[in-house]
């Protein structure tokens, strides 16, 4: 696998991690919305009870007003959480290439994975990481180029067989050559 493919795989993993993070946020927002909605429903029932009790003189208007304020604050929390969830869904939709995300409102649980030991986790990360594979490929290429450069700086001797055809005459013989790097032009 080339370094370019490793870069592509690394970017793909980064996008997947960002999408996973957004899904976790959406799950959290959905759980918070359900909880806040149940609190608001309870506050509404309590408000109705307090209104009836106010008519009978059992509670004061101050208690009813406090409950009204609590209801408004809870509704404000629900509106804020809804807008955060909408923004997260829009961001996830942007990562998905603009394709609409269906079922984001019903996302309610995290995926549970078995826990690995530290050694297992590190071994899995080493084998699955395209960035690490890219760095290993680049390090191998660099060490090979250093070895080639070191070999080029040593004197070399070459022997070979030579056949020459010149003006109808054939010559056969042994050719020998010596290269001295001190006299060579490296660039």
C-alpha positions in Angstrom: 0.0 0.0 0.0 1.4 3.4 -1.0 1.8 6.4 1.3 -1.0 8.1 -0.6 -3.4 5.3 0.2 -2.4 5.5 3.9 -3.1 9.2 3.9 -6.6 8.6 2.4 -7.3 5.9 5.0 -6.2 8.2 7.7 -8.5 11.0 6.5 -11.3 8.4 6.2 -10.7 7.3 9.8 -10.7 10.9 11.0 -14.1 11.5 9.3 -15.5 8.3 10.8 -14.3 9.4 14.2 -15.9 12.8 13.8 -19.2 11.1 12.7 -19.0 8.8 15.7 -18.5 11.7 18.0 -21.5 13.5 16.5 -23.7 10.4 16.9 -22.7 10.2 20.5 -23.6 13.8 21.0 -27.0 13.2 19.3 -27.7 10.3 21.6 -26.9 12.5 24.6 -29.1 15.3 23.3 -32.0 12.8 22.7 -31.6 11.3 26.2 -31.5 14.8 27.7 -34.6 15.9 25.7 -36.6 12.9 26.9 -35.6 13.5 30.5 -36.4 17.3 30.3 -39.7 16.6 28.6 -40.7 14.2 31.4 -39.7 16.9 33.9 -41.8 19.5 32.0 -44.8 17.1 31.9 -44.5 16.7 35.7 -44.2 20.5 36.1 -47.3 21.0 34.0 -49.3 18.5 36.1 -48.0 20.2 39.2 -49.0 23.6 37.9 -52.5 22.4 37.2 -52.7 21.1 40.8 -51.3 24.3 42.2 -53.9 26.3 40.2 -56.7 24.3 41.7 -55.1 24.6 45.2 -54.9 28.4 44.6 -58.6 28.6 43.9 -59.3 26.8 47.2 -56.8 29.1 49.1 -54.4 26.3 50.0 -51.3 27.9 48.2 -50.3 31.4 47.5 -49.8 33.1 44.1 -46.1 33.3 44.8 -45.9 29.4 44.8 -47.8 29.4 41.5 -45.5 32.0 40.0 -42.4 30.1 41.1 -43.8 27.0 39.3 -44.5 29.1 36.2 -40.9 30.3 36.2 -39.7 26.7 36.6 -41.8 25.6 33.6 -40.4 28.5 31.5 -36.9 27.6 32.4 -37.4 23.9 31.6 -39.0 24.8 28.2 -36.0 27.0 27.5 -33.6 24.1 28.3 -35.6 21.9 25.9 -35.4 24.5 23.2 -31.6 24.9 23.6 -31.1 21.1 23.6 -33.3 20.8 20.5 -31.3 23.5 18.7 -28.0 21.7 19.7 -29.3 18.4 18.4 -30.4 20.1 15.1 -27.0 21.6 14.7 -25.3 18.2 15.3 -27.6 16.5 12.8 -26.9 19.2 10.3 -23.1 18.8 10.8 -23.5 15.0 10.5 -25.5 15.5 7.3 -22.6 17.7 6.0 -20.1 15.0 6.7 -22.5 12.6 4.9 -22.2 14.6 1.7 -25.5 16.5 2.2 -27.6 13.3 2.2 -30.4 13.6 4.8 -29.9 11.6 8.0 -33.0 9.7 9.0 -33.7 8.4 12.4 -31.5 10.9 14.3 -34.4 11.7 16.6 -34.7 8.1 17.6 -31.1 7.4 18.3 -31.2 6.5 21.9 -28.3 4.2 22.9 -24.6 3.9 22.6 -23.0 0.8 21.0 -21.4 -1.3 23.7 -18.1 -3.0 22.8 -16.2 -5.4 25.0 -13.3 -3.8 26.8 -9.8 -4.8 25.7 -6.7 -4.9 27.7 -4.1 -2.2 27.1 -1.8 -4.6 25.2 -4.7 -5.8 23.0 -5.8 -2.2 22.3 -2.3 -1.1 21.4 -1.8 -4.1 19.1 -5.1 -3.5 17.4 -4.2 0.2 17.0 -0.8 -0.6 15.5 -2.3 -2.9 12.9 -5.3 -0.7 12.0 -3.7 2.7 12.0 -3.0 4.0 8.4 -1.0 6.9 9.8 1.4 4.4 11.5 1.6 2.3 8.3 2.3 5.5 6.3 5.1 6.4 8.7 6.5 2.9 8.6 6.5 3.0 4.8 8.2 6.4 4.7 10.8 5.2 7.2 11.5 2.1 5.1 11.9 4.2 2.0 14.2 6.7 3.7 16.4 3.9 5.1 16.7 2.3 1.6 17.6 5.7 0.1 20.3 6.2 2.8 21.7 2.7 2.1 21.8 3.5 -1.7 23.5 6.8 -1.0 26.1 5.1 1.2 26.8 2.5 -1.5 27.2 5.2 -4.1 29.9 6.8 -2.0 32.1 3.7 -2.0 34.5 2.9 -4.8 33.3 0.2 -7.1 34.8 -2.4 -9.5 32.9 -3.7 -12.5 33.9 -6.7 -14.7 32.1 -7.8 -17.8 32.1 -9.4 -21.2 32.2 -7.1 -24.2 31.3 -7.6 -27.9 32.1 -4.9 -30.4 31.3 -4.9 -34.1 33.3 -2.2 -35.8 33.4 -1.8 -39.6 32.8 -5.5 -40.1 35.3 -6.7 -37.6 34.2 -8.4 -34.5 36.0 -8.0 -31.2 35.3 -9.9 -28.1 36.9 -9.3 -24.7 36.7 -8.6 -21.1 35.9 -5.1 -19.8 36.9 -3.8 -16.5 36.0 -0.5 -14.8 36.7 1.2 -11.6 34.8 4.2 -10.2 36.1 6.6 -7.6 33.4 8.6 -5.9 35.8 11.4 -5.1 35.8 12.3 -8.8 32.1 11.7 -9.5 29.5 14.5 -9.8 26.6 13.7 -7.3 24.2 16.2 -8.6 
